[in-house]
Amino acid sequence: MKFYHALRVMLPLLALVLWLPSCEIDEQFDPNGPSLNSVLSNASPQELNLLVSGIEARMRNGFGTYVTASGTVARELYIFDADPRNTEDLLGKDDAVLDANTFYLTAPFSTRYRVVKNANILLEAVNNTDQISAAEAAGYRGFANTVKALMLSQILDFLDENGVRVDVADPDNLGPYLSKEAGYDAILALFDEGFSQLSGAEFAFALSSGFDDFNTPATFGLVNRALAARVATRAGRYSEALTYVNNSFLDLMGDLSVGPEHIFSTAAGDILNPLFKAPGQSGDQLVVHPRIIDNAEAGDNRLDKFRMRVEATVQDGLTGDFETALYATATSPIDIIRNEELVLIWAEANINNNDLDEGIQGLNIVRNAAGLPDYSGPETQEALIDELIMQRTYSLWGEGHQMFDLRRYGRLQDLPIDRPGDDVWERFPIPLSEGV
């Protein structure tokens, strides 16, 4: 576990860098202190590599809330725990609305921007050192810009029409909130910049074992194209999505589970998988929404992601018979993106480009892997989009996709209402701390 040994070694530096908020440096740290100053002034390769490891580690923080908050809104799951906001605010109970200053928004928002901040520090450090080659500098830049683009895309996922602030490099002179479309333009441009930098680059740093098959500039570039394909799909830019996905690690005949992962461990200073729940808990439960069980196709082996409880669980007028079994242990990895999603992106792009035969081919790859026969419904674009959403629902359950899938097709308001007076939200508000 060299990666985690490195994290323990670098804690003094990470204490300075990794806890920086999105728009200002926390007052408990001196921005002119020796550690940060050394990083920003002719940093050594070791210092740069510690920043890379910290950025990768920090990507995991807040992701659990990103998944569960959006999944609750999408009636994909319920969070049954001691916090009533999970069954009130997120489901719009009675007069409840989404709070612009509470954990289900601020946790994903602040942690995404902390990673962006750290990536910007890495970029500045690379610009200010002469201790690495040009090819190595390009490797650091390609990594940093790819991660920045991913983090910003997850913020835009939440905020949608509320836009996204992309330019945060100077905390004293923040850029404006961009519109949704301008935000997508900027994020995809950042992916493209990172990909260009990876071409001909060298990696002077090591990533965790979660990137074992994607730890060179060439293979990490495939991840960059995969993530860009996801973002282009979210934007409804299907021709771009098809170009991106065709240049990713998409393999129509390959293992659908292949892809980079977030890894977890019990090592000192590390974190556990935030989406793992022990079987049969009476509190802190991730409960499968009944519609997911009721709408499943007989014989679908993806239902193995759900475990039937000995007794139904009830909270705040909501009931569930099944709980998550998506992750086997508290140290199970979480996929960042995998081939299964890429096949679905490829199918979706083809369907929306009216290449229906290719779309059906992609859908059948996923159906067959789930133990289902080939698609036999109407071969129209509308019917195939219905089928696509169905397959994405079960392939990507509990991974932070459903709300955004339904929203781009205008289907959030078709979701079932669990209690009279509940609401289905289209997007999250801009956090109150942003002052806009």
The 8 nearest C-alpha neighbors of each residue, nearest first, counted from 0:
[[1, 2, 3, 4, 208, 207, 5, 266],
 [2, 0, 4, 3, 5, 207, 6, 208],
 [1, 3, 5, 0, 4, 207, 6, 206],
 [4, 2, 6, 5, 1, 0, 7, 266],
 [3, 5, 1, 7, 6, 2, 8, 0],
 [6, 4, 8, 2, 3, 7, 1, 9],
 [7, 5, 3, 9, 4, 8, 10, 2],
 [6, 8, 4, 5, 10, 9, 3, 268],
 [9, 7, 5, 6, 10, 4, 11, 3],
 [8, 10, 6, 7, 12, 11, 13, 5],
 [9, 11, 13, 12, 7, 8, 14, 6],
 [12, 10, 14, 13, 9, 15, 8, 34],
 [13, 11, 15, 14, 10, 9, 34, 16],
 [14, 12, 10, 16, 17, 15, 11, 9],
 [15, 13, 11, 12, 16, 10, 17, 18],
 [14, 16, 13, 12, 17, 28, 18, 11],
 [15, 17, 13, 14, 18, 19, 12, 117],
 [18, 16, 13, 19, 14, 15, 117, 113],
 [17, 19, 16, 20, 14, 15, 113, 13],
 [18, 20, 24, 17, 113, 25, 16, 21],
 [21, 19, 113, 23, 22, 24, 18, 109],
 [20, 22, 112, 113, 109, 23, 116, 19],
 [21, 23, 170, 20, 167, 24, 173, 171],
 [24, 22, 170, 20, 21, 25, 19, 171],
 [25, 23, 19, 20, 26, 30, 22, 28],
 [24, 26, 27, 19, 28, 23, 20, 18],
 [25, 27, 28, 24, 29, 23, 30, 19],
 [26, 28, 25, 29, 24, 15, 30, 19],
 [29, 27, 26, 25, 30, 15, 24, 32],
 [28, 30, 32, 31, 27, 26, 15, 24],
 [31, 29, 32, 28, 35, 24, 36, 15],
 [32, 30, 29, 36, 33, 35, 34, 28],
 [33, 31, 29, 30, 34, 35, 36, 28],
 [32, 34, 36, 35, 37, 31, 38, 30],
 [35, 33, 37, 36, 32, 12, 38, 15],
 [36, 34, 38, 37, 33, 32, 39, 30],
 [37, 35, 33, 39, 38, 34, 31, 32],
 [36, 38, 40, 34, 35, 39, 33, 42],
 [39, 37, 42, 35, 36, 40, 124, 34],
 [38, 40, 124, 36, 37, 42, 35, 127],
 [39, 41, 37, 38, 42, 127, 36, 128],
 [128, 42, 40, 127, 129, 39, 43, 38],
 [43, 41, 38, 128, 40, 37, 46, 39],
 [42, 44, 46, 45, 130, 47, 41, 128],
 [45, 43, 47, 46, 48, 42, 131, 130],
 [44, 46, 48, 43, 47, 49, 42, 204],
 [47, 45, 49, 43, 48, 44, 42, 38],
 [48, 46, 44, 50, 49, 45, 43, 51],
 [49, 47, 51, 45, 50, 204, 46, 44],
 [50, 48, 52, 46, 51, 47, 53, 45],
 [49, 51, 53, 47, 48, 52, 54, 46],
 [52, 50, 48, 54, 49, 53, 55, 47],
 [53, 51, 49, 55, 54, 50, 56, 48],
 [52, 54, 56, 50, 51, 55, 57, 49],
 [53, 55, 57, 51, 56, 52, 114, 50],
 [56, 54, 52, 58, 53, 57, 51, 59],
 [55, 57, 53, 54, 58, 59, 52, 60],
 [56, 58, 54, 59, 60, 55, 53, 114],
 [59, 57, 55, 56, 60, 54, 114, 111],
 [60, 58, 57, 62, 56, 61, 261, 55],
 [61, 59, 57, 62, 58, 110, 63, 56],
 [60, 62, 107, 106, 64, 63, 110, 65],
 [61, 63, 65, 64, 60, 59, 66, 107],
 [62, 64, 66, 273, 65, 61, 274, 67],
 [63, 65, 67, 66, 62, 61, 68, 103],
 [66, 64, 62, 63, 107, 68, 67, 69],
 [67, 65, 399, 63, 64, 69, 68, 70],
 [66, 68, 70, 64, 69, 65, 71, 63],
 [69, 67, 71, 70, 64, 65, 66, 103],
 [68, 70, 72, 71, 67, 66, 402, 65],
 [71, 69, 67, 73, 75, 68, 72, 76],
 [70, 72, 74, 76, 68, 73, 69, 77],
 [71, 73, 69, 70, 74, 89, 90, 423],
 [72, 74, 402, 70, 75, 71, 401, 69],
 [75, 73, 71, 72, 76, 288, 70, 414],
 [74, 76, 70, 288, 73, 71, 287, 291],
 [77, 75, 287, 288, 71, 286, 74, 70],
 [76, 78, 286, 71, 285, 79, 288, 287],
 [77, 79, 285, 284, 85, 80, 286, 76],
 [80, 78, 284, 283, 77, 285, 282, 314],
 [79, 81, 283, 282, 82, 78, 284, 83],
 [80, 82, 83, 79, 283, 282, 85, 84],
 [81, 83, 84, 80, 85, 79, 86, 78],
 [84, 82, 85, 86, 87, 81, 80, 88],
 [85, 83, 87, 88, 86, 82, 89, 103],
 [84, 86, 83, 89, 87, 78, 82, 88],
 [85, 87, 84, 83, 90, 89, 88, 315],
 [86, 88, 92, 84, 90, 85, 91, 89],
 [89, 87, 84, 91, 95, 96, 97, 90],
 [88, 90, 85, 91, 72, 87, 86, 71],
 [89, 91, 87, 88, 92, 86, 422, 421],
 [92, 90, 422, 421, 88, 95, 96, 89],
 [91, 93, 421, 87, 95, 90, 94, 420],
 [92, 94, 420, 95, 421, 91, 419, 87],
 [95, 93, 92, 96, 91, 420, 421, 88],
 [96, 94, 91, 88, 92, 93, 87, 97],
 [97, 95, 88, 91, 98, 94, 89, 92],
 [96, 98, 88, 89, 99, 427, 95, 428],
 [97, 99, 100, 101, 96, 88, 428, 104],
 [100, 98, 430, 431, 428, 101, 429, 97],
 [101, 99, 98, 431, 430, 105, 102, 104],
 [100, 102, 98, 105, 103, 104, 99, 106],
 [101, 103, 105, 106, 104, 100, 107, 64],
 [104, 102, 101, 68, 106, 105, 64, 107],
 [105, 103, 102, 106, 107, 101, 108, 99],
 [104, 106, 108, 102, 109, 107, 101, 103],
 [105, 107, 102, 61, 108, 109, 104, 103],
 [108, 106, 61, 110, 65, 105, 109, 104],
 [109, 107, 105, 111, 106, 110, 104, 154],
 [108, 110, 112, 111, 106, 105, 107, 113],
 [109, 111, 113, 112, 107, 108, 61, 106],
 [112, 110, 150, 114, 108, 113, 109, 107],
 [111, 113, 21, 115, 109, 114, 110, 116],
 [114, 112, 116, 110, 21, 115, 20, 111],
 [113, 115, 117, 112, 116, 111, 54, 118],
 [116, 114, 112, 118, 147, 113, 117, 119],
 [117, 115, 113, 119, 114, 118, 112, 21],
 [116, 118, 120, 114, 119, 115, 113, 121],
 [119, 117, 121, 115, 143, 120, 116, 114],
 [118, 120, 122, 116, 121, 117, 168, 123],
 [121, 119, 117, 123, 118, 122, 124, 116],
 [120, 122, 118, 124, 119, 123, 125, 117],
 [123, 121, 119, 125, 120, 124, 140, 118],
 [124, 122, 126, 120, 125, 121, 119, 127],
 [123, 125, 39, 121, 127, 126, 122, 38],
 [126, 124, 122, 127, 123, 128, 121, 136],
 [125, 127, 123, 124, 128, 122, 136, 129],
 [128, 126, 124, 125, 41, 40, 123, 39],
 [41, 127, 129, 42, 125, 130, 126, 124],
 [128, 130, 131, 41, 127, 132, 42, 125],
 [129, 131, 128, 43, 44, 41, 132, 42],
 [132, 130, 129, 135, 136, 133, 44, 128],
 [131, 133, 135, 134, 136, 130, 129, 137],
 [132, 134, 136, 135, 137, 131, 200, 138],
 [135, 133, 200, 137, 201, 132, 136, 138],
 [134, 136, 201, 138, 132, 137, 133, 202],
 [137, 135, 133, 139, 138, 134, 125, 132],
 [136, 138, 140, 134, 196, 200, 135, 139],
 [139, 137, 200, 135, 141, 202, 201, 136],
 [138, 140, 142, 136, 137, 141, 143, 135],
 [141, 139, 137, 143, 138, 142, 144, 122],
 [142, 140, 193, 196, 197, 138, 144, 139],
 [141, 143, 139, 145, 140, 144, 138, 146],
 [144, 142, 140, 118, 146, 145, 141, 147],
 [143, 145, 147, 193, 141, 146, 142, 140],
 [146, 144, 148, 142, 190, 193, 147, 143],
 [145, 147, 149, 143, 148, 144, 150, 142],
 [148, 146, 144, 115, 150, 149, 145, 143],
 [147, 149, 151, 145, 186, 146, 150, 189],
 [150, 148, 146, 152, 147, 151, 145, 153],
 [149, 151, 111, 147, 153, 152, 148, 146],
 [150, 152, 154, 148, 153, 149, 147, 155],
 [153, 151, 155, 149, 154, 150, 148, 156],
 [154, 152, 156, 150, 155, 151, 149, 157],
 [153, 155, 151, 157, 156, 152, 108, 158],
 [154, 156, 158, 152, 157, 159, 153, 163],
 [157, 155, 153, 154, 159, 158, 152, 403],
 [156, 158, 155, 154, 427, 159, 426, 153],
 [157, 159, 155, 161, 427, 426, 156, 162],
 [158, 160, 155, 161, 156, 162, 157, 426],
 [161, 159, 179, 162, 158, 178, 426, 155],
 [162, 160, 158, 159, 429, 179, 178, 163],
 [163, 161, 178, 179, 160, 177, 159, 176],
 [162, 164, 176, 177, 155, 182, 165, 154],
 [163, 165, 176, 175, 177, 166, 174, 162],
 [166, 164, 163, 167, 151, 174, 182, 176],
 [165, 167, 174, 168, 164, 173, 175, 169],
 [168, 166, 173, 169, 165, 170, 174, 22],
 [167, 169, 166, 119, 170, 116, 173, 172],
 [168, 170, 172, 171, 167, 173, 166, 22],
 [171, 169, 22, 23, 172, 173, 167, 168],
 [172, 170, 169, 173, 23, 22, 168, 167],
 [173, 171, 169, 170, 174, 167, 168, 166],
 [174, 172, 167, 170, 169, 171, 166, 175],
 [173, 175, 166, 167, 164, 172, 176, 165],
 [176, 174, 164, 177, 173, 166, 165, 163],
 [175, 177, 164, 163, 162, 178, 174, 165],
 [178, 176, 162, 163, 182, 181, 164, 175],
 [177, 179, 162, 181, 180, 182, 176, 160],
 [178, 180, 162, 182, 160, 181, 159, 183],
 [181, 179, 183, 182, 178, 184, 234, 177],
 [182, 180, 184, 178, 183, 179, 177, 185],
 [183, 181, 179, 185, 180, 184, 177, 178],
 [182, 184, 180, 186, 181, 185, 187, 179],
 [185, 183, 181, 182, 187, 186, 188, 180],
 [186, 184, 188, 182, 183, 187, 189, 181],
 [185, 187, 189, 183, 148, 188, 184, 182],
 [186, 188, 190, 189, 184, 185, 183, 191],
 [189, 187, 191, 185, 186, 190, 192, 184],
 [188, 190, 192, 186, 187, 191, 148, 144],
 [191, 189, 187, 193, 145, 188, 192, 148],
 [190, 192, 188, 194, 189, 193, 195, 187],
 [193, 191, 189, 195, 194, 190, 188, 196],
 [192, 194, 141, 144, 196, 190, 191, 145],
 [193, 195, 191, 197, 196, 192, 220, 190],
 [194, 196, 192, 198, 197, 193, 191, 141],
 [195, 197, 141, 193, 137, 194, 198, 192],
 [198, 196, 200, 141, 194, 216, 195, 138],
 [197, 199, 195, 196, 200, 194, 216, 217],
 [198, 200, 197, 134, 201, 196, 216, 137],
 [201, 199, 134, 138, 197, 137, 198, 135],
 [200, 202, 135, 134, 138, 203, 216, 199],
 [203, 201, 138, 204, 135, 215, 216, 200],
 [202, 204, 135, 201, 205, 138, 44, 48],
 [205, 203, 48, 202, 206, 51, 47, 139],
 [206, 204, 207, 203, 214, 48, 202, 52],
 [205, 207, 210, 214, 52, 208, 204, 2],
 [208, 206, 209, 2, 210, 205, 211, 262],
 [207, 209, 211, 210, 206, 262, 2, 260],
 [208, 210, 260, 207, 259, 211, 262, 261],
 [211, 209, 213, 259, 208, 214, 212, 207],
 [212, 210, 208, 213, 209, 214, 207, 259],
 [213, 211, 210, 214, 218, 259, 258, 209],
 [214, 212, 218, 219, 210, 211, 215, 259],
 [213, 215, 210, 219, 211, 212, 218, 206],
 [214, 216, 218, 217, 219, 213, 202, 201],
 [217, 215, 219, 197, 218, 220, 200, 201],
 [218, 216, 220, 215, 219, 221, 197, 198],
 [217, 219, 213, 221, 220, 215, 216, 214],
 [220, 218, 213, 222, 216, 221, 217, 215],
 [219, 221, 223, 217, 218, 222, 194, 216],
 [220, 222, 247, 218, 224, 219, 223, 248],
 [223, 221, 225, 219, 220, 224, 226, 247],
 [222, 224, 220, 226, 221, 225, 145, 227],
 [225, 223, 247, 227, 221, 243, 222, 226],
 [226, 224, 222, 247, 228, 227, 223, 244],
 [227, 225, 229, 228, 223, 224, 222, 230],
 [226, 228, 224, 230, 229, 225, 231, 223],
 [229, 227, 240, 243, 225, 231, 244, 226],
 [230, 228, 226, 232, 227, 231, 233, 225],
 [229, 231, 233, 227, 232, 228, 234, 226],
 [230, 232, 234, 240, 228, 236, 233, 229],
 [231, 233, 235, 229, 234, 230, 240, 236],
 [234, 232, 230, 231, 235, 229, 407, 403],
 [233, 235, 231, 232, 236, 230, 183, 180],
 [236, 234, 232, 233, 237, 231, 407, 240],
 [237, 235, 231, 234, 239, 232, 238, 240],
 [236, 238, 240, 348, 239, 235, 232, 241],
 [237, 239, 241, 240, 236, 242, 348, 352],
 [240, 238, 242, 237, 241, 236, 243, 231],
 [239, 241, 228, 237, 231, 243, 238, 242],
 [240, 242, 238, 244, 239, 243, 348, 245],
 [243, 241, 239, 245, 240, 244, 238, 246],
 [242, 244, 228, 240, 224, 246, 241, 245],
 [243, 245, 247, 241, 228, 246, 225, 242],
 [244, 246, 242, 243, 247, 241, 249, 345],
 [247, 245, 244, 243, 224, 242, 221, 248],
 [248, 246, 221, 224, 225, 244, 249, 245],
 [247, 249, 221, 250, 246, 225, 222, 338],
 [250, 248, 247, 338, 341, 251, 244, 245],
 [251, 249, 253, 252, 248, 338, 342, 254],
 [250, 252, 253, 249, 342, 364, 361, 338],
 [253, 251, 250, 254, 364, 255, 249, 342],
 [254, 252, 250, 251, 255, 338, 257, 249],
 [253, 255, 256, 257, 338, 252, 250, 339],
 [254, 256, 339, 338, 257, 253, 337, 250],
 [255, 257, 254, 337, 338, 339, 258, 334],
 [258, 256, 337, 338, 255, 254, 259, 339],
 [257, 259, 337, 336, 338, 256, 260, 334],
 [260, 258, 210, 209, 335, 334, 336, 213],
 [261, 259, 334, 209, 335, 333, 332, 262],
 [260, 262, 333, 332, 209, 334, 335, 59],
 [261, 263, 332, 209, 260, 333, 264, 331],
 [264, 262, 330, 271, 270, 272, 332, 331],
 [265, 263, 330, 266, 271, 269, 270, 262],
 [264, 266, 269, 267, 271, 270, 263, 330],
 [267, 265, 264, 269, 268, 3, 270, 263],
 [268, 266, 269, 265, 7, 3, 270, 264],
 [267, 269, 266, 270, 7, 6, 3, 265],
 [268, 270, 266, 267, 264, 265, 263, 271],
 [269, 271, 263, 264, 272, 268, 265, 266],
 [272, 270, 263, 329, 330, 264, 273, 265],
 [271, 273, 329, 274, 330, 275, 263, 331],
 [274, 272, 63, 275, 271, 329, 62, 270],
 [275, 273, 272, 63, 276, 326, 285, 329],
 [274, 276, 329, 326, 272, 273, 328, 277],
 [277, 275, 278, 274, 284, 285, 323, 329],
 [276, 278, 280, 279, 275, 328, 329, 284],
 [279, 277, 280, 276, 324, 322, 306, 308],
 [278, 280, 308, 281, 277, 309, 322, 284],
 [279, 281, 282, 278, 277, 284, 283, 276],
 [280, 282, 279, 283, 284, 312, 80, 79],
 [281, 283, 80, 280, 284, 79, 81, 279],
 [284, 282, 80, 79, 285, 280, 281, 78],
 [283, 285, 79, 282, 286, 78, 80, 280],
 [286, 284, 78, 322, 77, 323, 79, 76],
 [285, 287, 322, 77, 76, 284, 321, 319],
 [286, 288, 76, 322, 321, 289, 323, 77],
 [287, 289, 76, 75, 290, 291, 74, 77],
 [290, 288, 292, 291, 293, 287, 319, 320],
 [291, 289, 293, 292, 288, 294, 74, 75],
 [292, 290, 289, 294, 293, 288, 295, 75],
 [291, 293, 289, 290, 295, 294, 288, 287],
 [292, 294, 290, 291, 295, 289, 296, 288],
 [295, 293, 291, 292, 290, 296, 289, 389],
 [296, 294, 292, 293, 291, 297, 299, 302],
 [295, 297, 299, 298, 294, 371, 293, 292],
 [298, 296, 299, 295, 371, 300, 294, 302],
 [297, 299, 300, 296, 370, 371, 369, 302],
 [300, 298, 301, 369, 297, 370, 296, 302],
 [299, 301, 369, 302, 303, 370, 298, 371],
 [302, 300, 303, 299, 304, 369, 393, 394],
 [303, 301, 304, 300, 305, 299, 393, 295],
 [302, 304, 301, 305, 300, 306, 324, 325],
 [305, 303, 325, 324, 302, 301, 323, 306],
 [306, 304, 323, 324, 303, 302, 322, 321],
 [307, 305, 322, 321, 324, 323, 308, 304],
 [308, 306, 321, 320, 322, 309, 305, 310],
 [307, 309, 310, 321, 320, 311, 279, 306],
 [310, 308, 307, 311, 279, 320, 321, 312],
 [311, 309, 308, 312, 320, 307, 279, 319],
 [310, 312, 320, 319, 308, 313, 318, 309],
 [311, 313, 319, 318, 310, 320, 314, 308],
 [314, 312, 318, 317, 311, 319, 316, 315],
 [313, 315, 317, 316, 318, 79, 312, 86],
 [316, 314, 317, 86, 313, 83, 87, 318],
 [315, 317, 314, 318, 313, 418, 417, 86],
 [318, 316, 314, 315, 313, 319, 417, 418],
 [319, 317, 313, 312, 314, 316, 311, 320],
 [318, 320, 312, 321, 311, 286, 289, 287],
 [319, 321, 311, 308, 307, 312, 318, 310],
 [322, 320, 307, 306, 287, 308, 319, 286],
 [323, 321, 286, 287, 306, 305, 285, 307],
 [322, 324, 305, 325, 285, 306, 286, 304],
 [323, 325, 304, 305, 326, 306, 322, 327],
 [326, 324, 304, 323, 327, 305, 275, 397],
 [327, 325, 275, 324, 328, 331, 274, 329],
 [328, 326, 331, 324, 325, 329, 275, 330],
 [329, 327, 331, 330, 326, 275, 277, 272],
 [328, 330, 272, 275, 271, 331, 327, 326],
 [329, 331, 263, 264, 328, 272, 271, 332],
 [330, 332, 328, 329, 326, 327, 272, 333],
 [333, 331, 262, 261, 260, 263, 330, 334],
 [334, 332, 261, 260, 335, 262, 331, 272],
 [335, 333, 260, 336, 259, 261, 337, 332],
 [334, 336, 260, 259, 261, 333, 337, 258],
 [335, 337, 334, 258, 259, 340, 338, 226],
 [338, 336, 258, 257, 339, 340, 256, 334],
 [337, 339, 255, 341, 340, 257, 249, 256],
 [340, 338, 255, 342, 341, 337, 256, 343],
 [341, 339, 343, 338, 342, 337, 344, 336],
 [340, 342, 338, 344, 343, 339, 249, 345],
 [343, 341, 345, 339, 344, 340, 361, 346],
 [342, 344, 346, 340, 341, 345, 347, 361],
 [345, 343, 341, 347, 346, 342, 348, 340],
 [344, 346, 342, 348, 343, 347, 341, 241],
 [345, 347, 358, 361, 343, 349, 344, 348],
 [348, 346, 344, 350, 349, 345, 343, 351],
 [347, 349, 237, 351, 345, 350, 346, 241],
 [348, 350, 354, 352, 358, 346, 347, 351],
 [351, 349, 353, 358, 355, 347, 352, 354],
 [350, 352, 353, 348, 349, 347, 237, 380],
 [351, 353, 349, 350, 354, 348, 237, 238],
 [354, 352, 350, 351, 355, 349, 380, 358],
 [355, 353, 349, 350, 352, 356, 357, 358],
 [354, 356, 358, 350, 353, 357, 359, 349],
 [357, 355, 359, 358, 354, 360, 350, 349],
 [358, 356, 360, 359, 355, 354, 349, 361],
 [357, 359, 346, 355, 350, 349, 361, 356],
 [358, 360, 362, 356, 361, 357, 363, 355],
 [361, 359, 357, 363, 358, 362, 356, 364],
 [362, 360, 346, 364, 358, 359, 363, 342],
 [361, 363, 359, 365, 364, 360, 366, 358],
 [362, 364, 366, 360, 373, 365, 361, 367],
 [365, 363, 361, 367, 362, 366, 368, 360],
 [364, 366, 368, 362, 363, 367, 369, 361],
 [367, 365, 363, 371, 369, 368, 364, 362],
 [366, 368, 371, 370, 369, 364, 365, 363],
 [369, 367, 365, 370, 366, 364, 371, 255],
 [370, 368, 366, 300, 367, 299, 371, 301],
 [369, 371, 367, 368, 299, 300, 298, 366],
 [370, 372, 367, 366, 369, 299, 298, 373],
 [373, 371, 367, 374, 366, 370, 363, 375],
 [374, 372, 363, 375, 366, 371, 367, 362],
 [373, 375, 376, 363, 372, 359, 362, 366],
 [376, 374, 373, 377, 378, 372, 359, 363],
 [375, 377, 374, 378, 382, 383, 386, 379],
 [378, 376, 379, 382, 375, 383, 380, 381],
 [379, 377, 376, 383, 382, 380, 355, 359],
 [378, 380, 382, 381, 377, 383, 355, 384],
 [379, 381, 383, 382, 384, 350, 378, 353],
 [382, 380, 384, 379, 383, 385, 378, 386],
 [383, 381, 385, 379, 384, 380, 377, 386],
 [382, 384, 386, 380, 385, 381, 387, 379],
 [383, 385, 387, 381, 386, 382, 380, 388],
 [386, 384, 382, 383, 388, 387, 389, 381],
 [385, 387, 383, 389, 384, 388, 390, 382],
 [386, 388, 384, 390, 389, 385, 383, 391],
 [387, 389, 391, 385, 390, 386, 392, 384],
 [388, 390, 386, 392, 387, 391, 385, 393],
 [391, 389, 387, 392, 388, 393, 394, 386],
 [390, 392, 388, 394, 393, 395, 389, 387],
 [393, 391, 389, 390, 396, 395, 394, 388],
 [392, 394, 396, 390, 391, 395, 301, 389],
 [395, 393, 391, 392, 396, 390, 301, 339],
 [394, 396, 391, 393, 398, 392, 397, 400],
 [397, 395, 393, 392, 398, 394, 75, 401],
 [396, 398, 399, 395, 66, 70, 75, 67],
 [399, 397, 396, 395, 66, 400, 401, 70],
 [398, 400, 66, 397, 401, 70, 69, 65],
 [401, 399, 403, 402, 398, 404, 395, 396],
 [400, 402, 404, 403, 73, 405, 399, 392],
 [403, 401, 73, 405, 404, 69, 400, 406],
 [402, 404, 406, 401, 405, 400, 407, 156],
 [405, 403, 401, 406, 402, 407, 400, 408],
 [404, 406, 410, 411, 408, 402, 403, 407],
 [405, 407, 409, 403, 408, 404, 411, 410],
 [408, 406, 409, 405, 404, 403, 233, 235],
 [407, 409, 406, 405, 410, 404, 411, 403],
 [410, 408, 406, 407, 411, 405, 412, 413],
 [411, 409, 405, 413, 412, 408, 406, 414],
 [410, 412, 405, 413, 406, 414, 409, 423],
 [411, 413, 414, 410, 423, 409, 415, 424],
 [414, 412, 410, 411, 415, 409, 416, 405],
 [413, 415, 412, 411, 416, 74, 410, 73],
 [416, 414, 417, 413, 74, 290, 412, 423],
 [415, 417, 418, 421, 414, 419, 422, 423],
 [416, 418, 415, 421, 419, 317, 316, 90],
 [419, 417, 421, 416, 420, 316, 92, 317],
 [420, 418, 421, 417, 416, 93, 92, 422],
 [419, 421, 93, 418, 92, 422, 91, 94],
 [422, 420, 92, 91, 418, 419, 90, 93],
 [423, 421, 91, 90, 424, 420, 92, 416],
 [422, 424, 72, 412, 90, 91, 425, 411],
 [425, 423, 426, 422, 72, 427, 91, 411],
 [424, 426, 423, 406, 411, 427, 402, 159],
 [427, 425, 158, 424, 157, 159, 428, 160],
 [426, 428, 158, 157, 429, 97, 104, 425],
 [429, 427, 99, 430, 158, 426, 161, 97],
 [428, 430, 99, 431, 158, 161, 427, 433],
 [431, 429, 99, 432, 433, 100, 428, 105],
 [430, 432, 99, 433, 100, 434, 429, 435],
 [433, 431, 430, 434, 100, 435, 99, 429],
 [432, 434, 431, 435, 430, 429, 22, 21],
 [435, 433, 432, 431, 430, 429, 99, 176],
 [434, 433, 431, 429, 432, 430, 176, 175]]
